[in-house]
Amino acid sequence: MTITETGVDAGQFRTALAQHAAGVVVVTAKPEGVPVGLTATSFSSVSLDPPLVSFYVDRSSTTWPWLRLADHFAVNVLAGDQHDLATRFARRGIDRFGHPTRWRPGPHETPLLDDVSAHLICVPHTTVDIGDHVLVVGLVTAAATGRARPLLYHRGRYGRFLPH
């Protein structure tokens, strides 16, 4: 293990973080009538009172300039069998909402993906530039849950949660 005061090498950092299993969400919005969305594995709860959640988005994201215009966004917690959807919303240059993506308009016309583990409807609360990413914090105004187990991301691959 190498310890430095300037930070660990990016490759080492990525390899170490791959050991952490993360839930997978797709954040969606419909600014100016255009549905947009992106995959995030950096999703986290922040606070119960008020109910806040967060995710990070790469500053070079082509979706972020659109997403930041939205007055509401949805966090779609993907189900264990939705790895194709996670991959689709992580790709550039495709119609992420076209076939085979199944979705419907939710509150405030926010796109809600079908068959997910949970939906959280949020209003933007805070954004902070941090390193090469933007921290996005949302105030949760509505939530709905399904019965499906969540999709996980670990060591660069998607998988399902299996309880002991």
N, C-alpha and C positions, 0 to 999 in steps of 0.2 A: 504494500500500500504506500502510495506516495502522498505526502502531506505538503502543501504549499500555502503561502499566504495570498496568492493571486487567484486561487481557485483550481480545481482539478481539470484535467484535460477533458474536452467535450466528449470524446469517445468513451473514456472511462466513466464519465458521469452518466451517459446514456446507458451503458452496460449495467451500471449499478441500479439505475432507476427501473430498468426492465425487470428487476427482481420483485418489484412492487406490483401486485395485481390491482388494477383500477377498473371501476365501473365505466361503462361506455354510454354516452348520451349524444343525441343530435339536438343542437340548438337551432330553432327555426323562428322565422319572423316574416312579416309581409310589408316591408316599408314601400311606400309609393305604389302599392298594389302588386309588387313583384315578390313571389315567395323565394326566400333564401334560407340556407341552412348549412351547418358544418358539424363534423364529428368532433367530440372532445372527450378526452380521457382524464382531464384535469378537473372535473366537476367535484364540488364539495359543498357540504352545508357550512354556513358561517355562523348563524345565530338563530335561536328560537324566538327571541323577543327583541327586535322585530324578526319575522321569518325571512332570513337572507340566505342565498346560495351564491356560489361563484364558479367561474371557469376561466381559463386562460385561452387567448387566441394569439396566434403568431402575427406579429405586425405586418408580415408580408402576405397575409391572407387576402385573397381577392374578394372574399365574402365579407370580411370585417367592415369595409367602408359602407356597405349596404346595411349590414346588421346594426351598426351603430346609429343609423337613422330611425330605427324602429321605436315606437312608443311602448310596445309590448313585445315579449318574446316567450317562446315555450321551450322548456327543457323536456325532451322526450327520452326517458330512461329506457334504453333498449332491452328487449327480452333476449334470453339465451340463444334463440334461433335466428336472430336478426343480424348476424355478422355481415351478410351481403349488403344490408342497409348501411351499416357503419362504414364499410368500404366505399360504397357509392357516394356518401356525403363527405368522404375524405378526398375524393378525386376532384381534379380541376377540369374545366372545359366540357362538362356534360350537363344535361338537364337533370338535375338531382330529383326533381319532382315529377318527371315523366315516368312512363311505364318502365319498370314494374312497381315503382313506389306507390304505396296506397296511403292517402291522407285525406283529411277533411278540414274545413275551416273551423276553428274554435272561437273562443271569446276574442273579440276585437279582430276577427279574421285571421288570427294567428294560426299557421298551419300545425295541425296535430297529426302525427304519424299513427297509423293503425297498429293495433296489437302490441303496443309497448307495455312495459311493466308499470310505468307511471308517467303522468303529465304534470308539469308545474308551469303555471302561467305567471309571468313575472313582468314587472316594470323596471326599467333601468334605475339603479340606485347610485352606483359609483363605478368609475373606470379609472385605472391607474396604469400608466406606462411603467413596466418593470422589465429591465433587460430587453430581450428581443421579443417580448410578449406584452399583451395588454391584459390586466386583471379586470374582469367584468363581474360586478356584483349586482344581483337582481333581488328585488323585493317580491316575494311570492304572494300573489293575490288570489290564487286558486290552485287546488291540487286534486288529482284523481289517481287512483291506483287500480291496477289489474292484479291478476293472480300469477302471472308468469314470473319465473326466476330471471335475474338480470344477466346480461352479457358482461363478460370480463375481458380485460386485455392484459396479457402477461407474456413477457419475453418476445414481444413482437407478434403475438398470435392471439386470436380471439378464442374464448372458451366459455363454458357454462359453469355456474355455481352448483356444486353438489354438497349439500349439508352432511355433516357427520351424524 
